[in-house]
């Protein structure tokens, strides 16, 4: 299991989360500020199986490219040792 942390501008995050959810990914959206893009942004927490990571990253890149005029984004892929749904 992988956890993708994606920090994106608002418009790109909205496009990305809509596309990811349509493809069956579970996405949590958090408002965030500072650090990578130095302004108010959105951090998406995306749970994915290892074989789904490349597709998720492609969807993030496509959403970012479509949301022109805003600064870039970043994605960090982490290993998850455990996961429990309540």
N, C-alpha and C positions, 0 to 999 in steps of 0.2 A: 504494500500500500504506500502511496506517495501523497504528500500534501504540497500543493503548489500555492505559493504566496505571490500574488500578482498585484503590483502597485501601479495604478493607471490613473490618468485624468478622468474626470466624471463621465464625459461622453463616451470615451473608449470603454470604460468599465461597464456602463449600461449596455452598450452593444455586445461586449464580451459575455456578460452574465446572461443576457437573453439567449445568445447562441449556445453557450455551454449548457444551460438548463434544457434547451430544446433537444440537445444531444444526449440528455440523461445524466449529466454531471450534477453533483450536489455542490451548491455554491453558497457561501456566506459572505455578505458584503459589510465592510466596516469603513467608516469615515476615518481618514488618517491625514496627518500633516507632517511636513518636514522630511529630513533625511534624504531619500533618493531624489525626489523631484522638487524639493524645497518649496512646497505650497500645499494647499488643501487638495487631497486626492482621495481615492477609494482603494482600499486593500481588499482583494478577493481571496478568500480561502477556498481552495478547490480540492476536494478529495478525488483521487484517481488511482486505478490499478496501474501497474507499471506499463502495461501495453496501451494504456489510454493517454499517457503523458504527451507524446508527440502530437496527437490530435488536439489536445487541449492547448498546447503551446501554439499550434498553427492557428486555432480559433482566436487566441489572444493577439497574435501578430496581425491577423486580418482585421480585427476590430480596431486595433491601434492605427493601422494604415488608413482605415475608412474615416476615423475621427481626426481629420487634418486640422492643423492650426493649433494644436495643443502639444506641449512638450512630451517627450517619450514616456516609456514605462519600463518596468523591470519585472522579471519572474524568477523566483527562487524555488527550486524543487528539493523537497526534504523527504528523507525516509521516515516512515511511521512504523514504530515497533509494535504498536497496539492501537486498536480502535474499538470503541464500544458505543452502540446506539442505545439510547434510553427511550 
